[in-house]
Amino acid sequence: MMRIDAHHHLWDLGRRDQPWMDGPWADPIRRSYALSDLTPQLTAHGFAGTVLVQSSASYAETAELLALAAADGPVRGVVGWADLTDPGLADVLAAQPRGPGGLVGIRHQVQDEPDPDWLTRPEVLRGLGEVAEAGLVYDLLVTPRELPAAEAAVRALPGLSFVLDHAGKPAVARGDWQPWADRTAALARHPNVSGKLSGLVTEADHAAWRPQQILPYARHVLDAFGPDRLLFGSDWPVCTLAADYDDVLALAESATARLTPAERAAVFGGTAGRVYGVGAPRGR
């Protein structure tokens, strides 16, 4: 089974800003990251493939990520950005390359929307329906505030495959458990939702986190989704705000230590391959 890290970002600050880098907290990663920076990390940690994920609301960025995916290399697919409220969304999606080495999903920074119920707006639900019709996955970038709307959207669209990024971003640094725990468990009860074991270190205290503070959150997500609906993602390079690749992988391995070898293989590649459709060899 191919080992796949299901969540990486690349960006070129010479081409466009990353608006989410909105303070000094982001200074450690305020530089450009290219595939040549990522590939050694993948190789060193035994991953043969990656899924690149959008970091800005930009069709141009998505096109650049797709160009990387089309070339020989470790990029198996792209979760890009699209305007879900665009009446012409179906045509936009139809114009993109698909499958291994192409567009596999769509994501929007829902956490940045002022309206916590943005996902349930009629025009957004219509757009999510177009994502489903296109055979793509939708990645949910939400916090506990938006999880109820996320569940409502999931309930409304049983034919769309959703992936919850970063475990729903619990406030690990404050030790918050509820309502995050109940809301993620409720979301996980829907069979068309998978979860990413990703992004937890950056929700903890960047300078002082300890594994015992993060592992309960990771294990809760594992219990809620199970290994057949859980995908490992390092969230590199964003993770380096709090931890290096070694530490992030070690946390995930510790959280999944009780699993069988086949179950661990699912978390570290098999589930990503199935959910995003990138597990088969790429044809030429």
HELIX and SHEET records of a PDB file:
HELIX    1   1 PRO A   24  ILE A   29  5                                   6    
HELIX    2   2 LEU A   35  ALA A   44  1                                  10    
HELIX    3   3 TYR A   59  ALA A   70  1                                  12    
HELIX    4   4 LEU A   89  ALA A   94  1                                   6    
HELIX    5   5 VAL A  110  ASP A  112  5                                   3    
HELIX    6   6 TRP A  118  THR A  120  5                                   3    
HELIX    7   7 PRO A  122  GLU A  133  1                                  12    
HELIX    8   8 PRO A  144  GLU A  146  5                                   3    
HELIX    9   9 LEU A  147  ALA A  156  1                                  10    
HELIX   10  10 ASP A  165  GLY A  168  5                                   4    
HELIX   11  11 VAL A  172  ARG A  174  5                                   3    
HELIX   12  12 TRP A  180  ALA A  188  1                                   9    
HELIX   13  13 VAL A  201  GLU A  203  5                                   3    
HELIX   14  14 PRO A  211  PHE A  225  1                                  15    
HELIX   15  15 PRO A  227  ARG A  229  5                                   3    
HELIX   16  16 VAL A  238  LEU A  241  5                                   4    
HELIX   17  17 TYR A  245  ALA A  255  1                                  11    
HELIX   18  18 PRO A  261  ALA A  265  1                                   5    
HELIX   19  19 ALA A  266  GLY A  270  3                                   5    
HELIX   20  20 THR A  271  TYR A  276  1                                   6    
SHEET    1   A 8 ILE A   4  HIS A   8  0                                        
SHEET    2   A 8 GLY A  49  VAL A  53  1                                        
SHEET    3   A 8 VAL A  75  GLY A  80  1                                        
SHEET    4   A 8 GLY A 102  HIS A 108  1                                        
SHEET    5   A 8 VAL A 137  LEU A 140  1                                        
SHEET    6   A 8 SER A 161  LEU A 164  1                                        
SHEET    7   A 8 VAL A 193  LEU A 197  1                                        
SHEET    8   A 8 LEU A 230  PHE A 232  1                                        
END                                                                             
